[in-house]
């Protein structure tokens, strides 16, 4: 069942997730001399960014605010799936930005998602 979306509350939640992610990344950088702690903090920071991304999709009306979506924000595996999608989107955007800077005609967009991204989307 889709629930109503209060964009103000979503924006505050997104900001909190991003702030948490930034803080965790700073602590991960500081803790890199203890590799396991630094990696764990970096993964938590990544999960916070994935939550912010999902909340932004809901806020913008791209993803419905359902019980399943809400529940996915607290499941590590779901946030890792979203990270796979975010990494691919970053690569696509960087490639487009690079092509724009060189003033070359943009390459034809891929007709299919990479298998790992498609699988992550299907599972999520």
Beta strands, then each sheet from edge to edge (+ up, - down):
end
